Each structure stands twice: as structure tokens, then as C-alpha cells.
Amino acid sequence: MLRIGSTLRTSRKLLNRNLHFQCPTVAGDSAGSSIAGITSVHLRRFTRRCNYSSSVNNTSLFSTLSNNNSSTSIAPHTDRAEENNSIESDVSIDGDAAGVVLSDGMMDSYLAIELALNSVVKIFTVSSSPNYFLPWQNKSQRETTGSGFVIPGKRILTNAHVVADHTFVLVRKHGSPTKYRATVQAVGHECDLAILVVESEEFWEGMNFLELGDVPFLQEAVAVVGYPQGGDNISITKGVVSRVEPTQYVHGASQLLAIQIDAAINPGNSGGPAIMGDRVAGVAFQNLSGAENIGYIIPVPVIKHFIAGVEEHGEYVGFCSLGLSCQPTENAQIREYFQMQSKLTGVLVSRINPLSDASRVLKKDDIVLSFDGVPIANDGTVPFRNRERITFDHLVSMKKPNETAELKVLRNGEVHDFKITIHPLQPLVPVHQFDKLPSYFIFAGLVFIPLTQPFLHEYGEEWYNTSPRRLCERALRELPKKPGEQFIILSQVLMDDINAGYERLAELQVKKVNGVDVLNLKHLRQLVEDGNQKNVRFDLDDERVIVLDFESARIATSGILKRHRIPHAMSSDLTDVQDVAELQLACST
């Protein structure tokens, strides 16, 4: 318990300190803590008057909390001063004889304020996202704000979506009117975390770093600190932990451990710390649409895994995967069919990524019984703590790249022990492509690109229903068969005499060029520019064919680029600057 001041007015001044502070709910007599000299009636009145409300309007089931993704409307507490005076008039404390005793929840909030003042910063980001329909262009720039906090090593930790596709980043510390230029040192979009650095020594004067703590238990109180929309000053909201389990990370479309809390987390809170005691319990990053006061924070194990990878390799290395798709074996008949004895539990392997090390030793219809000695239940979960259970994917994701995992597997009624090297795996169709320009190659007005989910997202919020059905299905289900493989499509046809009659063949996969299977976009470009044959033949999906005269198509490409104001016939990742200049010269000759 913390005893401060001689009156309730004194304690409130210490708590507020010119901050926008959301007062924690004070439980009744059953809470086990009280404020000396206040009756139970006064306690209830104090509780009622200190609950300030906020609401969030989101457009998706889960929402990351950047300003451009959702909006917030915070109802101001207009009668705050009047109610505060009313509270004081109701409270009778005899001078210094009776101090004010804060409850544990209020003490946590008070400590959170003290820690936040010299640790939490506001982040201002200017960003510009690519236009995947016109991959040689960018969309209009936009300005967003977020939060971050200082960690050891003069670094700032925040969310990846706060600085995604950034062109300029500034940070401002509490109580300062000055904004300082920041650089993104590392970013992990799967785990929605990023590290910023500030070169100015003036910025670091008086700043304190925050220490990472542990995963909080259920019903433990946390205070979320940040700069949500609705004001410019720092804000603190308090809540309790209601759930700890792997959750869909909206920004990176990954499944990682997350903590659900009942504190209000609004746009602008992204990247702010969730403080428990004097340590960080997580990083605020998204909320649940259509629900009141359900927010999510990234837990410390995920944060430490991200930071350790950056410190060890100098850049973000990703989270590991076994490359398996598994099916529960809760049905008694399927367990009997695969000869699972009554004491055995596990999950059925239904599909294996050909690029994973698991494809070397595992087979379809194997039963994975345990991972690193931890038994896997028939529903795919493993023990976590305090009788909680989580999916065994969490154990996999916490492994370092190229580490070895031990699997106990049931095959044809016999138990085998296998060792598998695990590492991050990339899908055939990338789920996201932040902080990089799209790849493209234009030949005779035919625009070739690798299929990505951001390209499908250009069809709108209902992209799953409005995008080309065949491309959408393949993007979500197909696996790569070779290293470096890409799913190449003809995205559109820029009309010209050279390609007349081919305009309806857009949005189809390109399978072969001159009879050779296409591996990726760079390989396609090499096959087209080979020039050993008079004609160039493209074999597309649905057995469609495009044939062009190479010399005529090469000459026509220059005019098409000028007409559409396209600076280059290909993206910079396909060739170096010298090759681009030579190609442009050849096209214009």
C-alpha cells in the first residue's frame, strides 16, 4: 500500500500531473483495500465518477491501431472539475492525522505515470504505400501518429504498423515541444514490432529506459500508456489481463502469442507500453472490433525473440515454422484407424511444406505426439501454466532459426524419434510487402508481376469476394515447390497495336516462356530478353497463349512506356542501374 498526502485533493494532483488520466475503478469493500476516512457510500460515488468512457469504431474484426486504419471518438468528461469538488466535499479527513491509502490498482497506475514521463514518446510518421495496380507509382502520402518507449541501448520500441512504408519519422518526448528525426533500425512485420534510433544526444537527456518483465497472470492489472487520438498529451488507461493465447496479428497476418486486456486501447496507442508494477508486460497493438474495451498487447516473449534476433543478426530474422498443416485427432475412430493407443495423444499431419526440413523426415498421415518432449494433446494444445493450454505452434515460434527440434512421431503403429531443423518459411504468395516497392516487368504493354496478397487487397475491403477467384484461392492455399519460386501473373495489358486482341488475357498465371517453366519474375525477364528466337511465346493459365514478334515488341515497348509516363520497363530489383540504362537505350534505338 502507498500512503501519500493528507487529503484526497493532494493525491489526485499527484496522480494527474497535467495528464489525461483514466482513473481506475475502485472496488467495493471486497477489494481488500480502502481509502481511510471514506465510507462505502463515498467509495461507490468515487468509483462512479472516476469512470470516463471511450468508444472505438473499427472496420475489421481485429484492428491495428494506426490512425489511418480506424477512428476513435472519446467522450470528454465535461463535468470533471465540478465532480471533483463534489467528491472533496463528501470526504472528511481530519488534517494530517489520517492519510490517504491508495489501492493496489491506483498504486500501479501511479507507478506507471512515474515510469512513463521520461520513457514514452509520441511518434509522427509520414508514409506512402505502393500502388499495386500501377506498381511503378506510389499512393499519396499520409501522416499518422503512434507511441513508443525507450529500451536499453538508446533505442525506441514501437509497432511495425506505426512506421510501415515510412518516408519520414519524427519522435517527441513528454513535456518537450521539439520533434527529433528518427531512423528505423529494424522492423518485423510478422510480430508487428520495430526499433527506432535517434542520433540527437539532446533527445536522450533525461530519458530512462524501461525493463521488460514477465507474462502477467489472469486478472493481473496493467496500465497502458500512450498517445491515443482525442488529445495531444500522454494518456493512461488501466485494465486487467483476461486471456493469454496465440492470436491473429492483423498487421502481419501471423499467429503469435498475445495478451487480451479489458483496457481501452485506441488508435494512437499503438506501440505504447503496458506496464505492470515497474516493468513492461507488453506492447499495445490492436483491438477487437464490435466489442467494448477489448485490447491486445504483444507479450514479452515475442518482444524478446524479436530483439534477440536483431541483436544477433543485425536485422529481423523472422519466426520459425515447422511447415506442417495438422488435423486434430479428437475423434475416437480416427485414433483407432491410425493405431493410437489409449495413452497416446497427438495431431495428424495433413500437408507438409516442400521447402521445410520436415519434408525430409515426415510423411503425410504421421501422428506428431510431442515437440521437444512436451506432449501434444489431441486438439493440438500443450500445457502453458496454471492449467492454461495453448497451441503447440507457440513452442515452434519461440525457437531460434536453424535450431533443432525433437519430434516424437507415430507411423504405422510404431513410435519414431526425429530431429528437425526449423527456420522461417516464406509462402508462395507473400502475405504482406511493406517497406519495399513492388516488382514488375513490362514487355510490349504486357505487365508481369509476382502475385501478392497486397495486390488482391487493391480490390477493396471485400477483396476475398471481389478479386479474381482463381488467383485468390491459389494465394491462400498453394505452397512453393522450389526455392525462390514466385507465382507470376499477367496483371494487365497496356493497349497498343502490338498487343491488340490480347487485352482480355489479363489476371492469368504465366506458366511458360518459349516452352520453359517460369521460376520467378527475374527468370521470366531473362527468358524474354534471350533474343535467340524470332518470336516470344507465353503459355498462360487456362491453356491460353500469347505470341509476339520479339523485335517488333521490343520497339513497341519504348513508345508504350512514354505514352503511359512509365520511367522504366522493370523494377530496380530485377537488374542494376547499368542494365536498366542499357535496356532503355536499346528500347529507344
Phi and psi in degrees as a GROMACS rama.xvg file:
@    title "Ramachandran Plot"
@    xaxis  label "Phi"
@    yaxis  label "Psi"
@TYPE xy
-117.986  126.953  LEU-2
-109.925  119.369  ARG-3
-133.218  142.008  ILE-4
67.351  -177.157  GLY-5
-117.923  -8.81588  SER-6
-138.456  162.368  THR-7
-66.5744  -29.0842  LEU-8
-62.0567  -42.0249  ARG-9
-62.9222  -45.4711  THR-10
-62.9996  -38.571  SER-11
-67.7301  -37.7335  ARG-12
-63.6808  -39.1468  LYS-13
-66.4205  -36.8725  LEU-14
-72.2377  -41.4321  LEU-15
-75.59  -57.7768  ASN-16
46.6921  49.3969  ARG-17
62.5799  22.0838  ASN-18
-101.278  156.674  LEU-19
-84.9829  98.5599  HIS-20
-111.794  126.139  PHE-21
-91.1119  110.068  GLN-22
-65.7565  133.467  CYS-23
-68.4478  152.309  PRO-24
-71.4811  130.504  THR-25
-95.7057  119.113  VAL-26
-70.3574  163.003  ALA-27
-71.9442  -154.707  GLY-28
-63.3959  -22.1382  ASP-29
-77.8137  -5.15553  SER-30
-73.5852  -17.4443  ALA-31
82.9627  5.10224  GLY-32
-143.239  147.59  SER-33
-144.698  167.764  SER-34
-105.491  120.88  ILE-35
-60.4155  134.527  ALA-36
88.1506  -0.0903182  GLY-37
-111.014  130.394  ILE-38
-76.1534  168.733  THR-39
-62.1438  -32.149  SER-40
-63.9137  -43.5918  VAL-41
-65.4752  -36.2131  HIS-42
-61.2653  -45.4295  LEU-43
-64.1177  -39.5181  ARG-44
-65.2092  -40.7126  ARG-45
-62.8668  -41.5991  PHE-46
-62.4115  -47.4577  THR-47
-62.6712  -40.6175  ARG-48
-79.8093  -16.9814  ARG-49
-95.7715  1.8895  CYS-50
-91.3299  102.072  ASN-51
-92.9921  139.98  TYR-52
-101.431  153.274  SER-53
-149.166  154.523  SER-54
-137.717  151.951  SER-55
-125.857  135.169  VAL-56
-111.322  114.477  ASN-57
-119.14  162.602  ASN-58
-111.139  -4.31129  THR-59
-135.483  168.112  SER-60
-59.1846  -52.9914  LEU-61
-107.279  147.524  PHE-62
-133.574  126.578  SER-63
-73.5573  157.157  THR-64
-106.092  39.7671  LEU-65
-86.0302  156.892  SER-66
-62.5497  -30.3892  ASN-67
-81.4172  -11.6578  ASN-68
-93.1995  -27.715  ASN-69
-156.228  169.496  SER-70
-126.917  161.353  SER-71
-135.403  150.619  THR-72
-131.336  110.146  SER-73
-102.164  119.781  ILE-74
-74.9593  115.6  ALA-75
-68.7496  146.517  PRO-76
-90.694  84.4417  HIS-77
-67.5583  -27.8264  THR-78
-97.9062  25.6462  ASP-79
-63.1061  -47.94  ARG-80
-63.2979  -42.5024  ALA-81
-64.1503  -41.955  GLU-82
-69.2051  -35.3757  GLU-83
-61.4973  -41.8517  ASN-84
-64.119  -37.7856  ASN-85
-64.2143  -39.3328  SER-86
-63.2019  -43.1539  ILE-87
-64.2401  -35.3437  GLU-88
-68.7827  -26.2099  SER-89
-80.2349  -22.0344  ASP-90
-94.4558  131.834  VAL-91
-120.845  111.258  SER-92
-125.63  128.994  ILE-93
-81.7272  86.5084  ASP-94
52.044  -138.21  GLY-95
-83.6051  -4.6552  ASP-96
-67.2089  -29.6376  ALA-97
-122.751  112.06  ALA-98
-83.7337  176.753  GLY-99
-102.136  123.905  VAL-100
-102.24  119.363  VAL-101
-84.0427  144.854  LEU-102
-70.2925  167.534  SER-103
-59.8186  -39.8112  ASP-104
-63.7393  -42.0718  GLY-105
-68.1878  -34.19  MET-106
-64.3896  -41.9668  MET-107
-60.0973  -41.9286  ASP-108
-66.464  -40.0741  SER-109
-62.5634  -43.6142  TYR-110
-64.3126  -36.9117  LEU-111
-61.5268  -40.45  ALA-112
-62.4248  -47.8647  ILE-113
-60.2159  -40.2025  GLU-114
-71.051  -35.1455  LEU-115
-73.9962  -31.4212  ALA-116
-56.0763  -38.5286  LEU-117
-113.48  22.4806  ASN-118
-133.393  -36.3712  SER-119
-90.3383  136.843  VAL-120
-125.154  157.741  VAL-121
-99.2124  136.068  LYS-122
-113.059  130.671  ILE-123
-113.702  121.027  PHE-124
-122.072  133.281  THR-125
-108.121  124.161  VAL-126
-134.72  159.869  SER-127
-146.497  116.26  SER-128
-89.8188  150.361  SER-129
-69.6167  155.976  PRO-130
-99.286  107.421  ASN-131
-76.729  -18.8753  TYR-132
-74.1722  -33.7223  PHE-133
-123.602  78.3639  LEU-134
-64.7533  -9.7053  PRO-135
-87.6125  2.03898  TRP-136
-123.663  160.172  GLN-137
-111.844  155.133  ASN-138
-78.6803  171.686  LYS-139
-61.8129  144.964  SER-140
-72.9824  153.936  GLN-141
-137.426  157.523  ARG-142
-114.967  131.569  GLU-143
-135.101  164.002  THR-144
-128.179  156.652  THR-145
-155.439  -167.602  GLY-146
-127.456  163.146  SER-147
-161.198  171.896  GLY-148
-147.303  156.58  PHE-149
-82.6209  133.642  VAL-150
-119.805  165.293  ILE-151
-54.1626  147.367  PRO-152
94.372  16.8397  GLY-153
53.4094  52.5434  LYS-154
-127.551  156.518  ARG-155
-116.903  127.68  ILE-156
-100.646  133.919  LEU-157
-149.848  -172.624  THR-158
-85.7094  149.841  ASN-159
-66.1488  -36.3876  ALA-160
-71.5519  -14.4924  HIS-161
-70.319  -32.2149  VAL-162
-117.343  13.7891  VAL-163
-62.9558  136.091  ALA-164
55.947  33.9056  ASP-165
-71.8406  150.126  HIS-166
-118.496  -19.5927  THR-167
-159.257  134.198  PHE-168
-132.728  131.669  VAL-169
-125.413  152.071  LEU-170
-131.142  150.948  VAL-171
-136.285  131.075  ARG-172
-90.3946  162.83  LYS-173
-62.6651  133.953  HIS-174
81.4626  4.14488  GLY-175
-115.976  137.717  SER-176
-85.159  -6.12857  PRO-177
-92.1645  136.248  THR-178
-104.526  137.65  LYS-179
-115.31  142.899  TYR-180
-70.1775  134.464  ARG-181
-123.452  152.112  ALA-182
-119.512  138.54  THR-183
-81.3426  112.984  VAL-184
-82.2626  -42.1519  GLN-185
-153.803  148.313  ALA-186
-144.455  133.538  VAL-187
-121.21  102.588  GLY-188
-74.2313  -26.9531  HIS-189
-63.5163  -42.2451  GLU-190
-97.4089  2.43442  CYS-191
56.3284  46.3668  ASP-192
-131.399  149.926  LEU-193
-148.581  153.594  ALA-194
-118.793  128.279  ILE-195
-111.321  152.711  LEU-196
-129.315  145.521  VAL-197
-121.451  124.875  VAL-198
-77.3335  -28.7439  GLU-199
-65.2633  124.977  SER-200
-71.5993  -27.3287  GLU-201
-62.1921  -35.8701  GLU-202
-61.527  -35.9882  PHE-203
-83.5  -5.47375  TRP-204
-66.1837  122.393  GLU-205
81.3493  0.22687  GLY-206
-85.5542  140.005  MET-207
-118.153  142.098  ASN-208
-89.0766  155.525  PHE-209
-102.613  142.628  LEU-210
-92.1876  144.876  GLU-211
-82.4613  138.488  LEU-212
-103.451  -134.977  GLY-213
-121.781  174.315  ASP-214
-72.5098  121.541  VAL-215
-70.0144  153.885  PRO-216
-84.4777  167.825  PHE-217
-60.4106  139.479  LEU-218
72.5711  7.86473  GLN-219
-78.773  143.382  GLU-220
-85.5249  139.119  ALA-221
-131.965  152.14  VAL-222
-117.597  121.804  ALA-223
-93.8849  124.541  VAL-224
-115.375  134.504  VAL-225
-179.532  -163.03  GLY-226
-126.657  73.5611  TYR-227
-71.7688  163.656  PRO-228
-61.233  154.215  GLN-229
108.847  -4.76372  GLY-230
-176.886  171.021  GLY-231
-106.677  -15.9079  ASP-232
-89.0012  168.39  ASN-233
-66.0083  148.844  ILE-234
-134.519  145.656  SER-235
-130.059  127.522  ILE-236
-120.951  147.804  THR-237
-119.534  140.966  LYS-238
-155.833  -176.842  GLY-239
-122.765  155.336  VAL-240
-74.4498  125.827  VAL-241
-112.274  -17.246  SER-242
-164.416  144.046  ARG-243
-133.673  113.921  VAL-244
-167.161  160.692  GLU-245
-59.9385  134.889  PRO-246
-137.954  153.468  THR-247
-69.5091  120.094  GLN-248
-85.1639  114.706  TYR-249
-61.9874  -45.1176  VAL-250
-62.8169  -47.2836  HIS-251
-100.164  -0.738554  GLY-252
53.8798  39.0845  ALA-253
-114.174  164.118  SER-254
-113.497  103.374  GLN-255
-133.988  167.27  LEU-256
-62.6625  136.925  LEU-257
-144.383  158.152  ALA-258
-114.08  125.943  ILE-259
-94.8842  131.821  GLN-260
-129.288  162.494  ILE-261
-101.394  21.9618  ASP-262
-86.664  151.217  ALA-263
-73.6999  114.426  ALA-264
-115.077  113.56  ILE-265
-112.719  165.403  ASN-266
-53.5965  133.813  PRO-267
103.409  -25.2825  GLY-268
-71.0507  -17.6705  ASN-269
-52.4489  128.214  SER-270
92.3771  -10.6345  GLY-271
-75.3389  152.305  GLY-272
-80.0242  147.579  PRO-273
-101.841  112.953  ALA-274
-101.735  133.26  ILE-275
-125.977  111.304  MET-276
71.8721  -120.375  GLY-277
-115.156  19.5094  ASP-278
-132.519  163.414  ARG-279
-86.6222  126.95  VAL-280
-97.065  -14.8296  ALA-281
172.125  -177.903  GLY-282
-122.229  124.359  VAL-283
-64.8016  137.631  ALA-284
-149.154  -20.9618  PHE-285
-162.11  167.35  GLN-286
-133.063  178.085  ASN-287
-106.101  120.372  LEU-288
-68.6219  141.501  SER-289
79.5349  7.39652  GLY-290
-127.152  148.304  ALA-291
-87.5244  125.372  GLU-292
52.6333  50.3654  ASN-293
-120.392  107.853  ILE-294
-120.74  166.978  GLY-295
-131.121  141.381  TYR-296
-125.719  148.102  ILE-297
-80.2994  122.866  ILE-298
-76.4416  166.824  PRO-299
-60.9179  -40.8206  VAL-300
-56.8526  -39.7947  PRO-301
-68.4018  -40.4968  VAL-302
-62.3883  -46.9499  ILE-303
-64.1734  -37.823  LYS-304
-62.9129  -41.668  HIS-305
-64.8007  -49.4037  PHE-306
-65.0418  -42.0264  ILE-307
-62.0985  -40.1424  ALA-308
-63.8693  -40.0529  GLY-309
-67.1427  -43.3207  VAL-310
-67.4483  -33.3939  GLU-311
-80.8169  -37.9264  GLU-312
-110.512  -7.72185  HIS-313
82.4015  -2.4555  GLY-314
-159.005  169.048  GLU-315
-69.0396  133.205  TYR-316
-111.474  -12.3831  VAL-317
95.1894  175.334  GLY-318
-109.542  141.835  PHE-319
-77.1929  159.94  CYS-320
-145.656  145.624  SER-321
-75.5381  -21.752  LEU-322
78.2222  27.0577  GLY-323
-114.269  144.461  LEU-324
-110.448  121.659  SER-325
-120.014  151.669  CYS-326
-117.097  136.464  GLN-327
-62.0384  154.291  PRO-328
-119.883  45.6589  THR-329
-74.8094  -22.3304  GLU-330
-74.9863  130.473  ASN-331
-64.2515  -32.2463  ALA-332
-73.127  -35.2697  GLN-333
-70.9891  -33.2695  ILE-334
-66.2553  -39.7708  ARG-335
-66.4855  -38.2873  GLU-336
-63.2424  -39.1419  TYR-337
-93.8226  18.1836  PHE-338
59.4111  40.3549  GLN-339
-85.1338  118.694  MET-340
-67.7106  164.7  GLN-341
-60.2363  -30.1223  SER-342
-86.7681  -8.60563  LYS-343
-91.5781  139.438  LEU-344
-135.856  152.777  THR-345
171.697  -170.433  GLY-346
-125.646  152.321  VAL-347
-91.8521  129.435  LEU-348
-78.4404  118.23  VAL-349
-105.696  -27.5189  SER-350
-153.357  145.474  ARG-351
-127.747  132.804  ILE-352
-68.4667  122.677  ASN-353
-61.5699  -21.4406  PRO-354
-90.8534  -2.52374  LEU-355
-87.0317  155.944  SER-356
-68.7411  -20.6437  ASP-357
-63.6959  -29.0901  ALA-358
-66.0179  -17.0325  SER-359
-76.6462  -30.6795  ARG-360
-122.117  -26.8763  VAL-361
-94.8014  159.328  LEU-362
-132.403  158.467  LYS-363
-60.5165  141.79  LYS-364
79.9348  6.09549  ASP-365
-70.4211  152.721  ASP-366
-110.858  114.969  ILE-367
-82.9633  115.114  VAL-368
-92.0042  -35.8962  LEU-369
-153.096  157.627  SER-370
-127.07  118.248  PHE-371
52.2574  40.1157  ASP-372
82.6306  -2.74748  GLY-373
-93.9962  118.661  VAL-374
-63.4248  139.421  PRO-375
-102.636  126.917  ILE-376
-73.3798  168.821  ALA-377
-65.0456  -19.8993  ASN-378
-94.4953  6.19484  ASP-379
86.5675  11.8961  GLY-380
-103.448  161.812  THR-381
-131.552  158.263  VAL-382
-62.9273  141.446  PRO-383
-112.608  -67.8543  PHE-384
-173.115  151.959  ARG-385
46.2829  44.1728  ASN-386
66.5452  17.4087  ARG-387
-89.4958  155.956  GLU-388
-134.848  144.713  ARG-389
-136.816  163.171  ILE-390
-66.2062  148.113  THR-391
-70.0069  -9.37658  PHE-392
-59.2658  -27.4579  ASP-393
-63.522  -40.0973  HIS-394
-62.7669  -37.1956  LEU-395
-68.2277  -45.0286  VAL-396
-66.5346  -24.1082  SER-397
-84.6193  -4.14115  MET-398
-76.4104  148.893  LYS-399
-80.1715  151.651  LYS-400
-56.0225  137.99  PRO-401
70.615  13.0057  ASN-402
-78.1821  158.815  GLU-403
-100.473  135.617  THR-404
-115.691  143.955  ALA-405
-103.219  123.614  GLU-406
-116.78  135.496  LEU-407
-102.071  123.336  LYS-408
-127.771  137.844  VAL-409
-99.2505  121.504  LEU-410
-135.015  119.211  ARG-411
54.5527  39.0983  ASN-412
83.8956  -2.31062  GLY-413
-114.894  143.93  GLU-414
-93.7582  130.251  VAL-415
-123.696  151.821  HIS-416
-110.989  125.972  ASP-417
-125.311  149.767  PHE-418
-113.358  128.375  LYS-419
-127.217  132.67  ILE-420
-86.4805  124.298  THR-421
-108.773  149.714  ILE-422
-157.999  164.764  HIS-423
-62.9973  140.332  PRO-424
-118.653  138.204  LEU-425
-101.413  136.569  GLN-426
-73.1231  162.662  PRO-427
-62.3547  -42.2691  LEU-428
-109.736  110.766  VAL-429
-57.2739  139.183  PRO-430
-76.7025  -33.8907  VAL-431
-146.78  159.639  HIS-432
-146.614  67.0286  GLN-433
-82.3476  156.954  PHE-434
60.4826  26.3368  ASP-435
-153.498  151.752  LYS-436
-83.224  147.419  LEU-437
-67.3998  152.183  PRO-438
-87.5844  144.468  SER-439
-156.785  158.152  TYR-440
-145.405  127.47  PHE-441
-113.929  127.518  ILE-442
-140.928  117.444  PHE-443
57.1104  34.453  ALA-444
82.7422  -3.16063  GLY-445
-86.5766  121.763  LEU-446
-100.367  112.499  VAL-447
-104.189  135.133  PHE-448
-143.406  156.573  ILE-449
-76.6138  137.214  PRO-450
-69.7262  131.414  LEU-451
-135.191  157.52  THR-452
-65.7554  -35.1925  GLN-453
-57.5245  -32.2062  PRO-454
-63.3573  -42.0447  PHE-455
-68.5165  -31.4448  LEU-456
-66.4892  -19.2291  HIS-457
-66.1625  -13.9548  GLU-458
-80.7456  1.38444  TYR-459
111.35  179.707  GLY-460
-62.6344  -30.0864  GLU-461
-94.9743  39.9441  GLU-462
-59.6778  -30.2168  TRP-463
-62.6742  -30.8199  TYR-464
-96.9049  -26.5727  ASN-465
-98.5984  -20.3282  THR-466
-77.707  162.565  SER-467
-53.076  122.212  PRO-468
-58.1521  -44.8062  ARG-469
-65.9216  -41.2986  ARG-470
-65.3465  -39.5237  LEU-471
-64.1312  -44.8136  CYS-472
-63.2378  -41.7418  GLU-473
-70.2304  -35.2386  ARG-474
-62.2309  -34.5742  ALA-475
-88.4967  -17.5087  LEU-476
-123.364  -31.39  ARG-477
-73.6032  145.171  GLU-478
-111.427  149.908  LEU-479
-70.1543  147.525  PRO-480
-107.055  -20.8711  LYS-481
-134.256  150.518  LYS-482
-61.2714  137.705  PRO-483
79.4279  5.51528  GLY-484
-73.0608  140.525  GLU-485
-128.957  154.445  GLN-486
-94.8903  99.8708  PHE-487
-91.5948  132.554  ILE-488
-127.857  156.172  ILE-489
-89.4442  102.778  LEU-490
-77.5649  -36.7748  SER-491
-162.855  167.706  GLN-492
-122.777  118.73  VAL-493
-82.999  110.051  LEU-494
-60.5981  137.254  MET-495
-162.86  164.828  ASP-496
-58.2788  -33.5316  ASP-497
-66.9555  -27.477  ILE-498
-116.321  17.6674  ASN-499
-58.9228  133.795  ALA-500
94.7006  -10.6637  GLY-501
-102.591  0.872293  TYR-502
-64.9455  -23.2841  GLU-503
-86.6456  0.605148  ARG-504
-94.7383  21.0889  LEU-505
-78.0985  164.556  ALA-506
60.9155  39.6497  GLU-507
-124.522  149.058  LEU-508
-71.5057  140.333  GLN-509
-96.3636  115.264  VAL-510
-95.7468  -42.076  LYS-511
-139.519  152.067  LYS-512
-127.173  118.305  VAL-513
53.4519  39.999  ASN-514
82.2271  0.00604848  GLY-515
-104.663  131.892  VAL-516
-62.1576  135.54  ASP-517
-85.875  125.612  VAL-518
-87.9585  -49.4244  LEU-519
-154.677  -177.053  ASN-520
-68.1218  -37.63  LEU-521
-64.3615  -38.0548  LYS-522
-64.9404  -40.5505  HIS-523
-60.6053  -45.2946  LEU-524
-59.7152  -42.0651  ARG-525
-64.7583  -38.5744  GLN-526
-66.8948  -38.7355  LEU-527
-68.7447  -42.7142  VAL-528
-87.6051  7.42368  GLU-529
-58.0812  -44.1604  ASP-530
72.5236  9.73611  GLY-531
-80.3221  -13.994  ASN-532
-119.418  153.27  GLN-533
-67.6187  -37.9372  LYS-534
-113.543  156.149  ASN-535
-116.091  124.182  VAL-536
-112.764  130.65  ARG-537
-112.624  122.482  PHE-538
-97.8671  120.677  ASP-539
-108.192  176.934  LEU-540
-62.9318  160.773  ASP-541
63.754  21.8024  ASP-542
59.9669  27.3944  GLU-543
-83.6082  151.89  ARG-544
-133.798  139.419  VAL-545
-122.747  129.723  ILE-546
-125.795  130.304  VAL-547
-133.221  144.245  LEU-548
-73.2529  125.438  ASP-549
-61.4698  -49.5207  PHE-550
-65.1868  -43.9012  GLU-551
-63.3379  -41.1605  SER-552
-67.2827  -37.7393  ALA-553
-65.1371  -40.9504  ARG-554
-69.7136  -40.0013  ILE-555
-66.4681  -27.6824  ALA-556
-59.3216  -40.9456  THR-557
-60.7213  -46.4954  SER-558
-65.5197  -35.9028  GLY-559
-66.5101  -40.8688  ILE-560
-63.3731  -42.8781  LEU-561
-65.5216  -41.2543  LYS-562
-63.2394  -36.1805  ARG-563
-98.4947  7.60641  HIS-564
54.7609  44.6972  ARG-565
-99.6682  120.138  ILE-566
-67.8679  -35.5646  PRO-567
-137.286  154.386  HIS-568
-81.5679  -8.83781  ALA-569
-152.612  159.28  MET-570
-74.4449  158.206  SER-571
-66.9143  -20.8808  SER-572
-74.7097  -12.4219  ASP-573
-86.3204  -18.4718  LEU-574
-161.137  168.651  THR-575
-88.1283  175.672  ASP-576
-61.321  -39.2067  VAL-577
-63.962  -42.5103  GLN-578
-64.7234  -38.2077  ASP-579
-62.3018  -44.3418  VAL-580
-63.4404  -41.2093  ALA-581
-65.6098  -38.4724  GLU-582
-66.798  -41.3701  LEU-583
-63.8978  -39.6489  GLN-584
-64.3465  -40.9151  LEU-585
-65.5234  -38.1989  ALA-586
-69.5537  -31.0388  CYS-587
-87.994  -10.0903  SER-588
